[in-house]
Amino acid sequence: MSHELIKFEYGMSKMTVREELKTEEVKGSFYAMEFSEFLEMICRVANTKFKNHASTLGIKLQQVLDTILGIVGAERIEVQAEVGYWSLSD
């Protein structure tokens, strides 16, 4: 992905800030991300990077996380999905 596209995804992941130009504290928040914004950015990058793939977002996320975590020498922990069925009848 290009640097410009990643910057776009970063900007799209940032939450809106009320009265953003009025305080110094708010101005500093443009250079830092909340954890939820970081997670959104990873999802946006995965979706954009594999836009033409028919995979689910979960598969795309796995591929992006493998790349990101590989940079710092870490590995993603495989999650075992379990499907449960609920019934409201007695």
ROZATOR-748162 format. One line per 2 residues: number of its first residue (from 1); their letters; for each residue x, y, z of N, C-alpha, C, O. Coordinates in nm, 2 decimals, always signed. Layout:
N
NUM	a	X Y Z X Y Z X Y Z X Y Z | ...
***
This chain:
90
1	ms	+0.08 -0.12 +0.00 +0.00 +0.00 +0.00 +0.09 +0.12 +0.00 +0.20 +0.12 +0.06 | +0.04 +0.23 -0.06 +0.12 +0.35 -0.07 +0.11 +0.43 +0.06 +0.02 +0.41 +0.14
3	he	+0.21 +0.51 +0.09 +0.21 +0.59 +0.21 +0.09 +0.69 +0.21 +0.03 +0.71 +0.32 | +0.05 +0.74 +0.10 -0.07 +0.83 +0.09 -0.19 +0.75 +0.13 -0.28 +0.81 +0.20
5	li	-0.21 +0.63 +0.09 -0.33 +0.55 +0.12 -0.33 +0.52 +0.27 -0.44 +0.52 +0.33 | -0.22 +0.49 +0.33 -0.21 +0.46 +0.47 -0.25 +0.59 +0.55 -0.32 +0.58 +0.65
7	kf	-0.20 +0.70 +0.51 -0.23 +0.83 +0.57 -0.38 +0.86 +0.56 -0.44 +0.91 +0.66 | -0.44 +0.82 +0.45 -0.59 +0.84 +0.43 -0.66 +0.75 +0.53 -0.76 +0.80 +0.60
9	ey	-0.62 +0.63 +0.54 -0.69 +0.53 +0.64 -0.67 +0.58 +0.78 -0.76 +0.57 +0.86 | -0.55 +0.64 +0.81 -0.53 +0.69 +0.95 -0.63 +0.81 +0.97 -0.70 +0.81 +1.08
11	gm	-0.64 +0.90 +0.88 -0.74 +1.01 +0.90 -0.88 +0.97 +0.91 -0.96 +1.02 +0.98 | -0.92 +0.87 +0.83 -1.06 +0.82 +0.83 -1.09 +0.74 +0.96 -1.20 +0.73 +1.00
13	sk	-0.99 +0.69 +1.03 -1.00 +0.62 +1.16 -1.02 +0.71 +1.28 -1.06 +0.67 +1.38 | -0.97 +0.84 +1.26 -0.98 +0.93 +1.38 -1.12 +0.97 +1.40 -1.20 +1.00 +1.31
15	mt	-1.16 +0.98 +1.53 -1.29 +1.03 +1.57 -1.30 +1.18 +1.56 -1.20 +1.25 +1.57 | -1.42 +1.23 +1.53 -1.43 +1.37 +1.53 -1.41 +1.43 +1.67 -1.45 +1.37 +1.77
17	vr	-1.36 +1.55 +1.67 -1.33 +1.62 +1.80 -1.41 +1.75 +1.80 -1.40 +1.83 +1.71 | -1.49 +1.76 +1.90 -1.57 +1.89 +1.92 -1.47 +2.00 +1.96 -1.39 +1.99 +2.04
19	ee	-1.49 +2.11 +1.89 -1.42 +2.24 +1.92 -1.26 +2.21 +1.91 -1.19 +2.24 +2.00 | -1.22 +2.15 +1.80 -1.09 +2.10 +1.79 -0.98 +2.21 +1.79 -0.86 +2.18 +1.82
21	lk	-1.01 +2.33 +1.75 -0.91 +2.43 +1.75 -0.91 +2.52 +1.87 -0.83 +2.62 +1.88 | -0.99 +2.49 +1.97 -0.99 +2.58 +2.09 -0.90 +2.55 +2.20 -0.86 +2.64 +2.28
23	te	-0.85 +2.42 +2.22 -0.76 +2.39 +2.33 -0.63 +2.32 +2.28 -0.63 +2.25 +2.17 | -0.53 +2.34 +2.35 -0.40 +2.28 +2.31 -0.40 +2.13 +2.33 -0.35 +2.05 +2.26
25	ev	-0.48 +2.08 +2.43 -0.49 +1.94 +2.46 -0.55 +1.87 +2.34 -0.51 +1.76 +2.31 | -0.65 +1.92 +2.29 -0.72 +1.86 +2.17 -0.63 +1.86 +2.05 -0.63 +1.76 +1.97
27	kg	-0.55 +1.97 +2.03 -0.46 +1.97 +1.91 -0.36 +1.86 +1.92 -0.33 +1.80 +1.81 | -0.32 +1.82 +2.04 -0.22 +1.71 +2.05 -0.28 +1.57 +2.02 -0.21 +1.48 +1.98
29	sf	-0.42 +1.56 +2.02 -0.48 +1.44 +2.00 -0.48 +1.40 +1.85 -0.51 +1.29 +1.81 | -0.44 +1.49 +1.76 -0.43 +1.46 +1.62 -0.31 +1.37 +1.59 -0.31 +1.31 +1.49
31	ya	-0.21 +1.37 +1.68 -0.09 +1.29 +1.66 -0.09 +1.16 +1.74 +0.01 +1.09 +1.74 | -0.19 +1.13 +1.81 -0.20 +1.01 +1.88 -0.34 +0.94 +1.85 -0.43 +1.01 +1.81
33	me	-0.34 +0.81 +1.87 -0.47 +0.74 +1.85 -0.52 +0.67 +1.97 -0.44 +0.62 +2.06 | -0.65 +0.67 +1.99 -0.71 +0.59 +2.09 -0.70 +0.45 +2.04 -0.69 +0.42 +1.92
35	fs	-0.72 +0.35 +2.13 -0.71 +0.21 +2.10 -0.81 +0.17 +2.00 -0.79 +0.10 +1.90 | -0.94 +0.22 +2.02 -1.05 +0.19 +1.92 -1.02 +0.24 +1.78 -1.05 +0.18 +1.68
37	ef	-0.95 +0.36 +1.78 -0.92 +0.42 +1.65 -0.81 +0.33 +1.58 -0.81 +0.31 +1.46 | -0.72 +0.28 +1.66 -0.61 +0.19 +1.60 -0.67 +0.07 +1.55 -0.63 +0.02 +1.44
39	le	-0.76 +0.01 +1.62 -0.83 -0.11 +1.57 -0.91 -0.09 +1.44 -0.91 -0.17 +1.35 | -0.97 +0.03 +1.44 -1.05 +0.06 +1.32 -0.95 +0.08 +1.20 -0.98 +0.04 +1.09
41	mi	-0.84 +0.14 +1.22 -0.74 +0.16 +1.12 -0.69 +0.03 +1.06 -0.68 +0.01 +0.94 | -0.66 -0.07 +1.15 -0.62 -0.20 +1.10 -0.72 -0.26 +1.02 -0.69 -0.32 +0.91
43	cr	-0.85 -0.25 +1.05 -0.96 -0.31 +0.97 -0.97 -0.24 +0.84 -0.99 -0.30 +0.74 | -0.96 -0.11 +0.84 -0.96 -0.03 +0.71 -0.85 -0.07 +0.62 -0.87 -0.08 +0.50
45	va	-0.73 -0.08 +0.68 -0.61 -0.12 +0.60 -0.63 -0.26 +0.54 -0.61 -0.28 +0.42 | -0.68 -0.35 +0.62 -0.70 -0.49 +0.57 -0.81 -0.49 +0.46 -0.79 -0.56 +0.36
47	nt	-0.91 -0.42 +0.48 -1.02 -0.41 +0.38 -0.97 -0.35 +0.25 -1.01 -0.39 +0.14 | -0.89 -0.24 +0.26 -0.84 -0.18 +0.14 -0.73 -0.26 +0.07 -0.73 -0.27 -0.05
49	kf	-0.64 -0.31 +0.15 -0.53 -0.39 +0.09 -0.58 -0.51 +0.01 -0.53 -0.54 -0.10 | -0.68 -0.58 +0.06 -0.74 -0.69 -0.01 -0.88 -0.67 -0.06 -0.96 -0.75 -0.06
51	kn	-0.89 -0.55 -0.12 -1.02 -0.51 -0.17 -1.08 -0.60 -0.28 -1.20 -0.63 -0.28 | -0.99 -0.65 -0.36 -1.03 -0.74 -0.47 -1.04 -0.89 -0.44 -1.06 -0.97 -0.53
53	ha	-1.02 -0.92 -0.31 -1.02 -1.06 -0.27 -1.16 -1.09 -0.22 -1.23 -1.01 -0.16 | -1.20 -1.21 -0.24 -1.34 -1.25 -0.20 -1.34 -1.30 -0.05 -1.44 -1.35 +0.00
55	st	-1.23 -1.28 +0.02 -1.22 -1.33 +0.16 -1.31 -1.25 +0.25 -1.35 -1.14 +0.22 | -1.33 -1.30 +0.37 -1.40 -1.23 +0.47 -1.31 -1.13 +0.54 -1.19 -1.14 +0.52
57	lg	-1.36 -1.03 +0.61 -1.28 -0.94 +0.68 -1.19 -1.01 +0.78 -1.07 -0.96 +0.80 | -1.24 -1.11 +0.84 -1.16 -1.19 +0.94 -1.03 -1.24 +0.88 -0.92 -1.24 +0.94
59	ik	-1.04 -1.30 +0.76 -0.92 -1.36 +0.69 -0.83 -1.24 +0.65 -0.71 -1.26 +0.66 | -0.88 -1.13 +0.60 -0.80 -1.02 +0.56 -0.72 -0.97 +0.68 -0.61 -0.93 +0.68
61	lq	-0.79 -0.96 +0.80 -0.73 -0.91 +0.92 -0.62 -1.00 +0.97 -0.51 -0.96 +1.01 | -0.64 -1.13 +0.95 -0.53 -1.23 +0.99 -0.41 -1.20 +0.91 -0.30 -1.21 +0.96
63	qv	-0.42 -1.18 +0.78 -0.31 -1.15 +0.69 -0.23 -1.02 +0.73 -0.11 -1.02 +0.74 | -0.31 -0.92 +0.76 -0.25 -0.79 +0.80 -0.18 -0.80 +0.93 -0.07 -0.76 +0.95
65	ld	-0.25 -0.87 +1.03 -0.19 -0.89 +1.16 -0.06 -0.97 +1.16 +0.03 -0.94 +1.23 | -0.06 -1.07 +1.07 +0.06 -1.15 +1.06 +0.18 -1.07 +1.01 +0.29 -1.08 +1.06
67	ti	+0.15 -0.97 +0.92 +0.25 -0.88 +0.87 +0.30 -0.79 +0.98 +0.42 -0.77 +1.00 | +0.20 -0.72 +1.04 +0.23 -0.62 +1.15 +0.31 -0.69 +1.26 +0.41 -0.64 +1.31
69	lg	+0.26 -0.80 +1.31 +0.32 -0.87 +1.43 +0.46 -0.93 +1.39 +0.55 -0.93 +1.47 | +0.48 -0.97 +1.27 +0.60 -1.02 +1.22 +0.71 -0.91 +1.23 +0.83 -0.95 +1.25
71	iv	+0.68 -0.79 +1.21 +0.78 -0.68 +1.22 +0.84 -0.67 +1.35 +0.96 -0.64 +1.37 | +0.76 -0.69 +1.46 +0.81 -0.69 +1.60 +0.85 -0.82 +1.65 +0.88 -0.84 +1.77
73	ga	+0.85 -0.93 +1.57 +0.89 -1.06 +1.61 +0.78 -1.13 +1.70 +0.82 -1.22 +1.78 | +0.66 -1.10 +1.68 +0.55 -1.16 +1.75 +0.46 -1.24 +1.66 +0.47 -1.23 +1.54
75	er	+0.38 -1.33 +1.71 +0.29 -1.41 +1.63 +0.14 -1.39 +1.68 +0.12 -1.37 +1.80 | +0.05 -1.40 +1.59 -0.09 -1.40 +1.62 -0.13 -1.53 +1.69 -0.09 -1.64 +1.64
77	ie	-0.21 -1.52 +1.79 -0.26 -1.64 +1.85 -0.39 -1.69 +1.78 -0.48 -1.61 +1.77 | -0.39 -1.81 +1.73 -0.50 -1.86 +1.65 -0.62 -1.87 +1.75 -0.61 -1.93 +1.85
79	vq	-0.74 -1.83 +1.70 -0.86 -1.83 +1.78 -0.94 -1.95 +1.73 -0.96 -1.96 +1.61 | -0.99 -2.03 +1.82 -1.08 -2.14 +1.78 -1.23 -2.09 +1.79 -1.27 -2.07 +1.90
81	ae	-1.29 -2.07 +1.68 -1.43 -2.02 +1.68 -1.52 -2.14 +1.71 -1.51 -2.25 +1.66 | -1.62 -2.11 +1.80 -1.71 -2.21 +1.84 -1.85 -2.16 +1.82 -1.89 -2.05 +1.87
83	vg	-1.93 -2.23 +1.74 -2.07 -2.19 +1.71 -2.16 -2.26 +1.81 -2.16 -2.38 +1.82 | -2.24 -2.18 +1.88 -2.34 -2.23 +1.97 -2.48 -2.20 +1.93 -2.50 -2.10 +1.86
85	yw	-2.57 -2.29 +1.95 -2.70 -2.27 +1.91 -2.79 -2.26 +2.04 -2.78 -2.34 +2.13 | -2.87 -2.16 +2.04 -2.96 -2.13 +2.15 -3.10 -2.16 +2.12 -3.14 -2.13 +2.01
87	sl	-3.17 -2.21 +2.21 -3.31 -2.24 +2.19 -3.39 -2.17 +2.31 -3.35 -2.18 +2.42 | -3.50 -2.11 +2.28 -3.58 -2.05 +2.38 -3.69 -2.14 +2.43 -3.77 -2.11 +2.52
89	sd	-3.70 -2.26 +2.37 -3.81 -2.35 +2.41 -3.76 -2.43 +2.53 -3.64 -2.44 +2.56 | -3.85 -2.48 +2.61 -3.82 -2.56 +2.73 -3.77 -2.70 +2.68 -3.74 -2.78 +2.76
***
